[in-house]
Amino acid sequence: MRLRDSIALVTGSSRGIGAEVARELSRRGAHVILHGRDCERLRALADVLGARTITADLLDPEAPRRVACEAGPVDIVVHCAGSGWAGDIAAMTEQDIDRLVRLNLTAPMLLTSSVLPGMLAAGRGHIAFVGSIAGLTPVAHEAVYAATKSGLLTYADSLRLEVARRGITVSTTAPSAVDTDFWKQRHYERRIPAMLAADRVGRTVVDVIEDEVPRRVIPRWLAVAPALRAFAPGLYRRLALRFG
Ligand SMILES: NC(=O)c1ccc[n+]([C@@H]2O[C@H](COP(=O)([O-])OP(=O)(O)OC[C@H]3O[C@@H](n4cnc5c(N)ncnc54)[C@H](OP(=O)(O)O)[C@@H]3O)[C@@H](O)[C@H]2O)c1
């Protein structure tokens, strides 16, 4: 995928991984459109990158279509906006579940539906999803979050098949824990895998787009976990019970 002079919309780029993806895309010559809810943060980053901004709360059912409309024709969309939820399943209210599913899964699907016709007409484009290792290996106390990310990865794989011969490529990046505000409300307690720096993840997402890699787990060695889950599910379950 040629990045120079491409137009790239990055959702959730006011901070965290999305902001790093936007910086890296800009460094490699793309014209970036930033998106988020926090106007001041968006403005500050836009001034540095010379980017356009779109402010929208993706929990609003109309927002994905509006974001696509305001962005106009784009070559690349990076779906990065998202949030987590950790705790006992039964403690989650219906509203908690609805909000997580809407932001992490429904919104990227709706936004994709809105940008896809333009990409199909142009015969080129790239749609990138920021998933999570939680979408490939189940996590206790994060069941709904894991389900949204799992759904997103399967959606991306299905989309890739559908658009395969029409000039459009689809990638997913599935990081383990990344040092962002995502972890503001809770502590990351594992030593392995170590917390990743957001700029490293941002660079990887852009490498994956540029090289049209279908799926990348970060850190790369962690891909062994979903592989073990697929090929030796009994052993995987025993290890998961032991190591969480
Ligand atoms: N951090 C991790 O450990 C980790 C690991 C694996 C995957 N991920 C995934 O990476 C993505 C980015 O996470 P992050 O770590 O960068 O989190 P973050 O620092 O909390 O950033 C979240 C981004 O999403 C935007 N956002 C949140 N709620 C929104 C809403 N309702 N409408 C529109 N935008 C909204 C935020 O914009 P505003 O601040 O402007 O509202 C912000 O730009 C998420 O999809 C997350 O699931 C994160």
The ligand as a MOL file (V3000), in Angstrom:
LIG
                    3D

  0  0  0     0  0            999 V3000
M  V30 BEGIN CTAB
M  V30 COUNTS 48 52 0 0 0
M  V30 BEGIN ATOM
M  V30 1 N -3.8810 -0.1910 25.5860 0
M  V30 2 C -3.9430 -1.5090 25.4870 0
M  V30 3 O -3.4530 -2.2580 26.3390 0
M  V30 4 C -4.5860 -2.1350 24.2600 0
M  V30 5 C -4.2410 -3.4660 23.9540 0
M  V30 6 C -4.8260 -4.0600 22.8480 0
M  V30 7 C -5.7110 -3.3630 22.0530 0
M  V30 8 N -6.0130 -2.0720 22.3830 0 CHG=1
M  V30 9 C -6.9800 -1.3620 21.5290 0
M  V30 10 O -6.3660 -0.2320 20.9670 0
M  V30 11 C -7.3430 0.7660 20.6970 0
M  V30 12 C -6.8700 2.0960 21.2490 0
M  V30 13 O -6.6880 1.9710 22.6360 0
M  V30 14 P -5.6790 2.8860 23.4480 0
M  V30 15 O -4.8950 2.0050 24.3140 0
M  V30 16 O -4.9880 3.8260 22.5460 0 CHG=-1
M  V30 17 O -6.7300 3.6460 24.3880 0
M  V30 18 P -6.8470 5.1770 24.8080 0
M  V30 19 O -5.5050 5.7670 25.0400 0
M  V30 20 O -7.8410 5.1550 25.9090 0
M  V30 21 O -7.4650 5.8840 23.5040 0
M  V30 22 C -8.7720 5.5820 23.0920 0
M  V30 23 C -9.1110 6.4100 21.8690 0
M  V30 24 O -10.4540 6.0600 21.4800 0
M  V30 25 C -11.2620 7.2380 21.4710 0
M  V30 26 N -12.5990 6.9700 21.9770 0
M  V30 27 C -12.9340 6.3930 23.1510 0
M  V30 28 N -14.2650 6.3700 23.2850 0
M  V30 29 C -14.7840 6.9690 22.1830 0
M  V30 30 C -16.0890 7.2610 21.7330 0
M  V30 31 N -17.1610 6.9530 22.4550 0
M  V30 32 N -16.2460 7.8710 20.5400 0
M  V30 33 C -15.1660 8.2110 19.8020 0
M  V30 34 N -13.8980 7.9690 20.1630 0
M  V30 35 C -13.7100 7.3530 21.3460 0
M  V30 36 C -10.5540 8.2240 22.3910 0
M  V30 37 O -10.9010 9.5370 21.9850 0
M  V30 38 P -11.2320 10.7340 23.0440 0
M  V30 39 O -10.2410 10.6570 24.1400 0
M  V30 40 O -11.0600 11.9680 22.2250 0
M  V30 41 O -12.6020 10.4740 23.5000 0
M  V30 42 C -9.0850 7.9060 22.1440 0
M  V30 43 O -8.6220 8.5890 21.0070 0
M  V30 44 C -8.6600 0.2570 21.3160 0
M  V30 45 O -9.4460 -0.2780 20.2890 0
M  V30 46 C -8.1910 -0.8270 22.2660 0
M  V30 47 O -9.1630 -1.8130 22.4430 0
M  V30 48 C -5.4670 -1.4360 23.4520 0
M  V30 END ATOM
M  V30 BEGIN BOND
M  V30 1 1 1 2
M  V30 2 2 2 3
M  V30 3 1 2 4
M  V30 4 1 4 5
M  V30 5 2 4 48
M  V30 6 2 5 6
M  V30 7 1 6 7
M  V30 8 2 7 8
M  V30 9 1 8 9
M  V30 10 1 8 48
M  V30 11 1 9 10
M  V30 12 1 9 46
M  V30 13 1 10 11
M  V30 14 1 11 12
M  V30 15 1 11 44
M  V30 16 1 12 13
M  V30 17 1 13 14
M  V30 18 2 14 15
M  V30 19 1 14 16
M  V30 20 1 14 17
M  V30 21 1 17 18
M  V30 22 2 18 19
M  V30 23 1 18 20
M  V30 24 1 18 21
M  V30 25 1 21 22
M  V30 26 1 22 23
M  V30 27 1 23 24
M  V30 28 1 23 42
M  V30 29 1 24 25
M  V30 30 1 25 26
M  V30 31 1 25 36
M  V30 32 1 26 27
M  V30 33 1 26 35
M  V30 34 2 27 28
M  V30 35 1 28 29
M  V30 36 1 29 30
M  V30 37 2 29 35
M  V30 38 1 30 31
M  V30 39 2 30 32
M  V30 40 1 32 33
M  V30 41 2 33 34
M  V30 42 1 34 35
M  V30 43 1 36 37
M  V30 44 1 36 42
M  V30 45 1 37 38
M  V30 46 2 38 39
M  V30 47 1 38 40
M  V30 48 1 38 41
M  V30 49 1 42 43
M  V30 50 1 44 45
M  V30 51 1 44 46
M  V30 52 1 46 47
M  V30 END BOND
M  V30 END CTAB
M  END
